[in-house]
C-alpha cells in the first residue's frame, strides 16, 4: 500500500459532528463495566475504507486495544505515535495492536500480545471489557477493537521499531462530539471523495481508523 498522498492536517474542517459530551458519570470504571456487561441496543457508524481504495480479496485480520487507564482523577486513553518508516499508517496516531498471529487464539489475545510487545504493558494490568464492531481499513485490514481498563501503576516500554511516542488523552475529551471534526479529501485515480474524522489534541493529530473506532466507542457509551 502506498504512503499517504495528502496531508490530513492541511485539509480544512468541513464541520463538527457536534453531539454533546458523554455525561461525566458514564466515564467511570464502574459504569463502563456495567455497560459492557449489559450492552444496550445502539446504532454504530459504518466504516469501510476499502470501498474508497477499491480493494478486493479477504482483509487481513488484526486487533487493537482501546486502553482506558484508570487514574484516580479520571480515565484517559493510551495511544501511540507510530514511527515514520513503517509500511502501513506510518507516523500516525494509533491504538496498540497489529495483525493476528497463527498462535493467537482470539482477537482479544492478539490485542493483549501486541500491546505488551508495542508499549510494554503486561496483561496482568489489563481488564478486558468487550469488543466493538470491526473496522475495515484502506490498507486491507479487518480490525477488531478490544476495549479494556488498564490499572496503574505499570511500566511503559516502547518498541523502538514501531512506536515513536506513547501518550495519554483524557477520555472526556475524546467522548465529546464537539471535538470530532469532519474533513474531506479527493482520492486520486477515480477513488472518489472520502470524508473522515479527526480529533486533534494538543500536538497530536488523531484521525482515520483510530478516530473511526473511537466514534463507535462514543456511540456505544452514549446510547
C-alpha positions as CSV (number, residue, x, y, z in Angstrom):
1,X,0.0,0.0,0.0
2,X,1.4,3.4,-1.0
3,X,2.1,6.1,1.5
4,X,-0.4,8.9,2.0
5,X,-0.6,11.3,-0.9
6,X,-2.2,14.1,1.1
7,X,-1.7,15.8,4.5
8,X,-4.8,15.3,6.5
9,X,-3.9,18.1,8.9
10,X,-3.7,20.6,6.0
11,X,-7.3,19.9,4.9
12,X,-10.0,22.4,6.1
13,X,-12.5,21.3,8.7
14,X,-15.9,20.8,6.9
15,X,-17.9,20.6,10.1
16,X,-18.1,19.2,13.6
17,X,-20.0,16.0,14.5
18,X,-21.3,18.2,17.3
19,X,-23.1,15.8,19.6
20,X,-22.9,16.8,23.3
21,X,-20.3,15.3,25.6
22,X,-20.9,12.0,27.3
23,X,-22.2,12.6,30.8
24,X,-19.3,12.5,33.3
25,X,-20.9,9.7,35.4
26,X,-20.6,7.4,32.4
27,X,-16.8,7.9,32.2
28,X,-16.1,5.8,35.3
29,X,-14.7,2.3,35.8
30,X,-17.9,1.0,37.5
31,X,-20.3,2.5,34.8
32,X,-18.2,1.1,31.9
33,X,-18.1,-2.4,33.5
34,X,-21.8,-2.4,33.7
35,X,-22.3,-1.0,30.2
36,X,-20.2,-3.8,28.6
37,X,-21.7,-6.5,30.8
38,X,-25.3,-5.4,29.8
39,X,-24.9,-3.6,26.4
40,X,-27.9,-1.7,25.1
41,X,-29.3,-1.6,21.6
42,X,-27.2,1.0,19.8
43,X,-26.5,2.3,16.3
44,X,-22.9,2.1,15.1
45,X,-21.3,4.2,12.3
46,X,-20.3,2.1,9.3
47,X,-16.7,2.4,8.2
48,X,-15.2,0.6,5.3
49,X,-12.2,2.4,3.7
50,X,-11.7,-0.5,1.3
51,X,-14.5,0.9,-0.9
52,X,-12.7,4.1,-1.4
53,X,-9.5,2.3,-2.3
54,X,-11.4,-0.4,-4.4
55,X,-9.6,-3.2,-2.5
56,X,-10.6,-6.8,-3.3
57,X,-9.9,-10.1,-1.6
58,X,-10.1,-11.1,2.0
59,X,-8.9,-8.5,4.5
60,X,-6.1,-9.4,6.9
61,X,-7.4,-9.9,10.5
62,X,-6.0,-7.6,13.1
63,X,-6.8,-6.3,16.6
64,X,-6.2,-3.2,18.6
65,X,-6.6,-2.5,22.3
66,X,-8.5,0.6,23.4
67,X,-6.7,1.0,26.7
68,X,-8.6,3.1,29.2
69,X,-6.2,4.0,32.0
70,X,-7.9,4.2,35.4
71,X,-6.2,7.1,37.1
72,X,-7.5,8.3,40.5
73,X,-8.6,11.6,38.9
74,X,-10.3,10.1,35.8
75,X,-9.9,7.9,32.8
76,X,-7.5,8.5,30.0
77,X,-6.8,6.7,26.8
78,X,-3.3,5.4,26.0
79,X,-2.3,6.0,22.4
80,X,0.9,5.7,20.3
81,X,2.6,7.7,17.6
82,X,3.9,5.3,15.0
83,X,7.4,5.6,13.6
84,X,7.8,7.3,10.3
85,X,9.4,4.4,8.4
86,X,6.6,1.8,8.8
87,X,4.8,0.4,5.7
88,X,1.3,0.9,7.0
89,X,0.0,4.0,8.8
90,X,3.5,5.5,9.2
91,X,3.7,8.4,11.6
92,X,0.1,8.2,12.5
93,X,-1.5,8.1,16.0
94,X,-2.7,4.6,16.6
95,X,-4.0,2.2,19.2
96,X,-1.6,-0.5,20.3
97,X,-2.3,-3.6,18.1
98,X,-1.5,-5.4,14.9
99,X,-2.2,-8.4,12.7
100,X,-3.3,-11.8,14.1
101,X,-0.5,-14.3,14.5
102,X,-1.1,-18.0,13.8
103,X,-0.6,-18.7,17.5
104,X,-3.3,-16.3,18.7
105,X,-6.4,-18.0,19.9
106,X,-8.7,-14.9,19.6
107,X,-8.9,-11.3,18.7
108,X,-8.5,-10.4,22.4
109,X,-5.3,-12.5,22.6
110,X,-3.9,-10.6,19.6
111,X,-4.7,-7.2,21.2
112,X,-3.1,-8.3,24.5
113,X,0.0,-9.7,22.9
114,X,0.5,-6.7,20.6
115,X,0.0,-4.3,23.5
116,X,2.8,-5.9,25.5
117,X,5.1,-6.0,22.5
118,X,4.5,-2.4,21.4
119,X,4.2,-0.5,24.7
120,X,5.3,-3.0,27.4
121,X,2.0,-3.1,29.3
122,X,1.6,-6.6,30.7
123,X,-1.8,-8.3,30.6
124,X,-1.9,-8.5,34.4
125,X,-2.7,-4.8,34.4
126,X,-5.4,-5.2,31.8
127,X,-9.1,-6.0,32.4
128,X,-10.9,-6.7,29.1
129,X,-14.4,-5.2,28.9
130,X,-15.5,-6.3,25.5
131,X,-15.2,-5.6,21.8
132,X,-16.6,-3.1,19.3
133,X,-17.6,-3.6,15.6
134,X,-14.8,-4.4,13.2
135,X,-13.2,-1.6,11.3
136,X,-12.1,-2.2,7.7
137,X,-9.0,-0.1,6.7
138,X,-7.9,1.2,3.4
139,X,-4.7,-0.7,3.9
140,X,-6.5,-4.1,3.8
141,X,-7.1,-4.9,7.5
142,X,-10.2,-6.0,9.4
143,X,-9.5,-4.6,12.8
144,X,-11.3,-5.8,16.0
145,X,-11.2,-3.1,18.7
146,X,-10.9,-4.6,22.2
147,X,-11.9,-2.2,25.0
148,X,-10.1,-2.6,28.3
149,X,-9.3,-1.0,31.6
150,X,-5.7,-0.6,32.5
151,X,-4.8,-0.3,36.2
152,X,-1.7,1.7,37.1
153,X,1.0,1.6,38.2
154,X,2.5,0.0,35.2
155,X,5.7,0.4,33.2
156,X,5.8,1.6,29.6
157,X,8.4,0.3,27.2
158,X,8.0,1.4,23.6
159,X,9.1,-0.9,20.8
160,X,11.6,1.4,19.0
161,X,10.9,-0.1,15.6
162,X,7.1,0.6,15.7
163,X,6.4,3.3,18.4
164,X,7.9,6.8,18.3
165,X,6.0,8.0,21.3
166,X,3.4,6.9,23.9
167,X,0.9,9.4,25.3
168,X,-2.5,9.7,27.0
169,X,-5.6,11.8,26.2
170,X,-8.4,12.4,28.7
171,X,-11.4,10.1,27.9
172,X,-13.7,13.1,28.4
173,X,-12.1,15.0,25.5
174,X,-12.5,12.0,23.2
175,X,-16.1,11.3,24.2
176,X,-17.3,14.8,23.2
177,X,-18.8,15.2,19.7
178,X,-17.8,18.8,19.7
179,X,-14.1,17.6,19.4
180,X,-14.9,15.4,16.4
181,X,-14.1,17.2,13.2
182,X,-15.0,16.1,9.7
183,X,-12.7,16.7,6.8
184,X,-12.8,15.5,3.1
185,X,-10.2,14.5,0.6
186,X,-10.4,13.7,-3.1
187,X,-8.9,10.3,-3.7
188,X,-6.9,10.2,-6.9
189,X,-7.4,7.8,-9.9
190,X,-11.1,7.7,-9.6
191,X,-11.2,6.9,-5.9
192,X,-13.9,9.5,-5.2
193,X,-14.2,11.7,-2.1
194,X,-13.5,10.4,1.3
195,X,-14.8,12.1,4.5
196,X,-13.1,11.1,7.7
197,X,-13.0,12.1,11.4
198,X,-10.2,13.9,13.1
199,X,-9.7,14.6,16.8
200,X,-6.7,16.9,17.2
201,X,-5.5,17.0,20.8
202,X,-2.6,19.4,21.8
203,X,0.3,18.4,19.4
204,X,-1.2,15.0,18.4
205,X,-3.5,14.6,15.4
206,X,-5.9,11.6,15.8
207,X,-7.6,10.7,12.6
208,X,-8.6,7.9,10.2
209,X,-9.1,4.4,11.5
210,X,-8.3,5.3,15.1
211,X,-10.8,8.2,15.1
212,X,-13.4,6.0,13.4
213,X,-13.1,3.3,16.1
214,X,-13.3,6.0,18.8
215,X,-16.5,7.3,17.2
216,X,-18.1,3.9,17.8
217,X,-16.9,3.8,21.4
218,X,-18.6,7.2,21.7
219,X,-21.9,5.9,20.3
220,X,-21.7,2.8,22.5
221,X,-21.2,4.8,25.7
222,X,-23.8,7.5,25.0
223,X,-26.5,5.0,23.8
